[in-house]
Amino acid sequence: MVGFGMSTSTQIISGHLGNLELAAASLGNNGIQMFAYGILMGMGSAVETLCGQAYGAQKYEMLGIYLLRSTILLTGTGFFITLI
């Protein structure tokens, strides 16, 4: 909700500046969002598969390890993407 709200407010403000500025802001927001969401959603989907397999095999210890490692890895990736 916050991410979309920030994107919407940026487009509203740049829409008041002119058509070219609105187009630039829209392309920039969409490019960054697709880049960040694409990477994090891809990594999250891989974790979802591993966790589902561990839960189905009743290997709850591995499920915890997958969740802990993925939390650390996804958080670190999110901070790195934020810097970019």
C-alpha positions as CSV (number, residue, x, y, z in Angstrom):
1,M,0.0,0.0,0.0
2,V,2.8,2.4,0.9
3,G,4.8,1.6,-2.2
4,F,1.8,2.2,-4.5
5,G,0.9,5.3,-2.6
6,M,4.4,6.7,-3.1
7,S,4.3,5.9,-6.8
8,T,0.9,7.5,-7.2
9,S,1.8,10.7,-5.4
10,T,5.0,11.0,-7.5
11,Q,3.0,10.7,-10.6
12,I,0.4,13.2,-9.4
13,I,3.1,15.8,-8.6
14,S,5.0,15.2,-11.9
15,G,1.7,15.3,-13.8
16,H,1.3,18.9,-12.7
17,L,4.7,19.8,-14.1
18,G,4.0,18.6,-17.6
19,N,3.5,15.6,-19.9
20,L,7.2,14.9,-20.4
21,E,7.8,14.9,-16.7
22,L,4.8,12.6,-16.1
23,A,6.1,10.1,-18.7
24,A,9.6,10.1,-17.2
25,A,8.3,9.6,-13.7
26,S,6.0,6.8,-14.9
27,L,8.7,5.0,-16.7
28,G,11.1,5.4,-13.8
29,N,8.7,4.1,-11.2
30,N,7.6,1.2,-13.3
31,G,11.1,0.2,-14.2
32,I,12.3,0.3,-10.6
33,Q,9.2,-1.5,-9.3
34,M,9.5,-4.3,-11.8
35,F,13.2,-4.7,-11.2
36,A,12.8,-4.9,-7.4
37,Y,9.6,-6.9,-7.3
38,G,10.9,-9.3,-10.0
39,I,14.0,-10.2,-8.1
40,L,12.3,-10.5,-4.7
41,M,9.3,-12.4,-6.0
42,G,11.5,-14.8,-7.9
43,M,13.5,-15.5,-4.7
44,G,10.4,-15.8,-2.7
45,S,8.9,-18.3,-5.1
46,A,12.0,-20.5,-4.8
47,V,11.7,-20.4,-1.0
48,E,8.0,-21.3,-1.2
49,T,8.8,-24.4,-3.2
50,L,11.5,-25.5,-0.7
51,C,9.3,-24.8,2.3
52,G,6.4,-26.7,0.8
53,Q,8.5,-29.7,0.1
54,A,10.0,-29.7,3.7
55,Y,6.6,-29.4,5.2
56,G,5.2,-32.2,3.1
57,A,8.0,-34.5,4.0
58,Q,7.5,-33.5,7.7
59,K,11.0,-32.2,8.0
60,Y,10.1,-29.3,10.2
61,E,13.7,-28.6,11.2
62,M,14.6,-28.0,7.5
63,L,11.5,-25.9,7.2
64,G,12.8,-23.6,10.0
65,I,16.3,-23.5,8.4
66,Y,14.8,-22.6,5.0
67,L,12.7,-19.8,6.6
68,L,15.6,-18.4,8.6
69,R,18.1,-18.4,5.7
70,S,15.5,-17.0,3.3
71,T,14.6,-14.2,5.7
72,I,18.2,-13.2,6.0
73,L,18.9,-13.5,2.3
74,L,15.7,-11.6,1.2
75,T,16.3,-8.9,3.8
76,G,19.9,-8.4,2.6
77,T,18.8,-8.4,-1.0
78,G,16.1,-5.8,-0.2
79,F,18.6,-3.5,1.4
80,F,21.0,-3.9,-1.5
81,I,18.2,-3.1,-4.0
82,T,17.2,-0.1,-1.9
83,L,20.7,1.3,-2.3
84,I,20.6,0.8,-6.0
